[in-house]
Amino acid sequence: MLGGKYNSSIANQKYDVLIIGSGISGLCTAALLSKIGRRVLLIE
């Protein structure tokens, strides 16, 4: 379910970590990993 415009530039990027779920744990994990330089993709 895309629910809007699909942005293919996101799909063409390279990420170190994929986090599925943007609850409090997902958000905190994404923020911490980003602070130490990891490329994070967070999706709901």
Phi, psi and omega in degrees: 000112181269327173062018179170203179288136178272128180257100184291341180294331177292319181292335183271000180276162173253135180233150175277326187221138171245123178246124179255116181115118183252038171285189184300321180292316179296317180295315180295317179297315179299317180296315181295316179295322178296321180296332179264013171096007178280146175270115189245135170246119181248120179234154179261000000 
